Every structure is written in C-alpha cells, then in structure tokens.
Amino acid sequence: MGFEDKARNTAETAKGKTKDVVGRATGDKDLESEGKADQAKGHLKQAGEKVKDAVSSVIPDHKK
C-alpha cells in the first residue's frame, strides 16, 4: 500500500473520530453521525488497499 494512500486513509479516520467525539460532547447527533461515516470510509479504503497489496503479492505483474 502506498504511503500517501495509507496516510490519507488514516487522516480520514482520525477526522471522523474527532467529529464523532465533538458531536457526542456537544449533543450534535448530525456531527456524530458524520464522524462515524468518515471513520467507516477510512477503514473501508484501508481494507481496499490491503486487498490490492494481497493481489500484487500473488500476481507480481498486476498493474495498480
């Protein structure tokens, strides 16, 4: 997995966590929900990168 992709996905997850915590602290359900969605997107993207890595290790000529 590319370093930039990993960093971007981690940043999206962290941003989502922050929104989630702030939303809970302020009672803003919309912000809390948005944070949970951002976290889920970051985790899914990270999983997709891991799948690409696995395919690349099995099929060395696989184009990314």
ChimeraX commands (.cxc) that place a marker at each C-alpha (Angstrom):
marker #1 position 0.00,0.00,0.00 radius 0.5
marker #1 position 1.31,3.42,-0.88 radius 0.5
marker #1 position 2.41,5.60,1.99 radius 0.5
marker #1 position 0.32,8.51,0.73 radius 0.5
marker #1 position -2.83,6.38,0.50 radius 0.5
marker #1 position -2.27,4.99,3.98 radius 0.5
marker #1 position -1.71,8.48,5.40 radius 0.5
marker #1 position -4.82,9.83,3.64 radius 0.5
marker #1 position -6.98,6.98,4.93 radius 0.5
marker #1 position -5.63,7.35,8.45 radius 0.5
marker #1 position -6.29,11.10,8.34 radius 0.5
marker #1 position -9.88,10.49,7.21 radius 0.5
marker #1 position -10.40,8.02,10.05 radius 0.5
marker #1 position -8.91,10.46,12.58 radius 0.5
marker #1 position -11.05,13.32,11.25 radius 0.5
marker #1 position -14.10,11.11,11.64 radius 0.5
marker #1 position -13.15,10.18,15.18 radius 0.5
marker #1 position -12.78,13.85,16.07 radius 0.5
marker #1 position -16.20,14.70,14.62 radius 0.5
marker #1 position -17.72,11.74,16.47 radius 0.5
marker #1 position -16.27,12.82,19.83 radius 0.5
marker #1 position -17.15,16.50,19.36 radius 0.5
marker #1 position -20.65,15.57,18.23 radius 0.5
marker #1 position -21.18,13.42,21.31 radius 0.5
marker #1 position -19.77,16.09,23.62 radius 0.5
marker #1 position -21.98,18.82,22.21 radius 0.5
marker #1 position -25.06,16.69,21.66 radius 0.5
marker #1 position -24.89,17.27,17.89 radius 0.5
marker #1 position -26.23,13.98,16.50 radius 0.5
marker #1 position -25.62,15.05,12.88 radius 0.5
marker #1 position -21.93,15.73,13.53 radius 0.5
marker #1 position -21.63,12.47,15.47 radius 0.5
marker #1 position -23.18,10.53,12.57 radius 0.5
marker #1 position -20.97,12.29,10.04 radius 0.5
marker #1 position -17.94,11.35,12.12 radius 0.5
marker #1 position -18.94,7.71,12.25 radius 0.5
marker #1 position -19.43,7.72,8.47 radius 0.5
marker #1 position -15.99,9.28,7.90 radius 0.5
marker #1 position -14.42,6.65,10.13 radius 0.5
marker #1 position -16.14,3.86,8.23 radius 0.5
marker #1 position -14.99,5.28,4.88 radius 0.5
marker #1 position -11.40,5.49,6.10 radius 0.5
marker #1 position -11.48,1.89,7.34 radius 0.5
marker #1 position -13.03,0.63,4.09 radius 0.5
marker #1 position -10.44,2.42,1.98 radius 0.5
marker #1 position -7.69,0.94,4.13 radius 0.5
marker #1 position -9.16,-2.53,3.61 radius 0.5
marker #1 position -9.25,-1.93,-0.15 radius 0.5
marker #1 position -5.57,-1.01,-0.12 radius 0.5
marker #1 position -4.78,-4.23,1.75 radius 0.5
marker #1 position -6.66,-6.23,-0.90 radius 0.5
marker #1 position -4.64,-4.51,-3.64 radius 0.5
marker #1 position -1.44,-5.38,-1.77 radius 0.5
marker #1 position -2.50,-9.02,-1.44 radius 0.5
marker #1 position -3.31,-9.26,-5.15 radius 0.5
marker #1 position 0.02,-7.65,-6.03 radius 0.5
marker #1 position 1.92,-10.16,-3.94 radius 0.5
marker #1 position 0.13,-13.10,-5.58 radius 0.5
marker #1 position 0.24,-11.71,-9.13 radius 0.5
marker #1 position 3.56,-9.85,-9.45 radius 0.5
marker #1 position 2.69,-8.31,-12.85 radius 0.5
marker #1 position -0.62,-6.91,-11.54 radius 0.5
marker #1 position -0.99,-3.29,-12.62 radius 0.5
marker #1 position -2.13,-0.96,-9.83 radius 0.5
marker link #1:1,2 radius 0.2
marker link #1:2,3 radius 0.2
marker link #1:3,4 radius 0.2
marker link #1:4,5 radius 0.2
marker link #1:5,6 radius 0.2
marker link #1:6,7 radius 0.2
marker link #1:7,8 radius 0.2
marker link #1:8,9 radius 0.2
marker link #1:9,10 radius 0.2
marker link #1:10,11 radius 0.2
marker link #1:11,12 radius 0.2
marker link #1:12,13 radius 0.2
marker link #1:13,14 radius 0.2
marker link #1:14,15 radius 0.2
marker link #1:15,16 radius 0.2
marker link #1:16,17 radius 0.2
marker link #1:17,18 radius 0.2
marker link #1:18,19 radius 0.2
marker link #1:19,20 radius 0.2
marker link #1:20,21 radius 0.2
marker link #1:21,22 radius 0.2
marker link #1:22,23 radius 0.2
marker link #1:23,24 radius 0.2
marker link #1:24,25 radius 0.2
marker link #1:25,26 radius 0.2
marker link #1:26,27 radius 0.2
marker link #1:27,28 radius 0.2
marker link #1:28,29 radius 0.2
marker link #1:29,30 radius 0.2
marker link #1:30,31 radius 0.2
marker link #1:31,32 radius 0.2
marker link #1:32,33 radius 0.2
marker link #1:33,34 radius 0.2
marker link #1:34,35 radius 0.2
marker link #1:35,36 radius 0.2
marker link #1:36,37 radius 0.2
marker link #1:37,38 radius 0.2
marker link #1:38,39 radius 0.2
marker link #1:39,40 radius 0.2
marker link #1:40,41 radius 0.2
marker link #1:41,42 radius 0.2
marker link #1:42,43 radius 0.2
marker link #1:43,44 radius 0.2
marker link #1:44,45 radius 0.2
marker link #1:45,46 radius 0.2
marker link #1:46,47 radius 0.2
marker link #1:47,48 radius 0.2
marker link #1:48,49 radius 0.2
marker link #1:49,50 radius 0.2
marker link #1:50,51 radius 0.2
marker link #1:51,52 radius 0.2
marker link #1:52,53 radius 0.2
marker link #1:53,54 radius 0.2
marker link #1:54,55 radius 0.2
marker link #1:55,56 radius 0.2
marker link #1:56,57 radius 0.2
marker link #1:57,58 radius 0.2
marker link #1:58,59 radius 0.2
marker link #1:59,60 radius 0.2
marker link #1:60,61 radius 0.2
marker link #1:61,62 radius 0.2
marker link #1:62,63 radius 0.2
marker link #1:63,64 radius 0.2
view
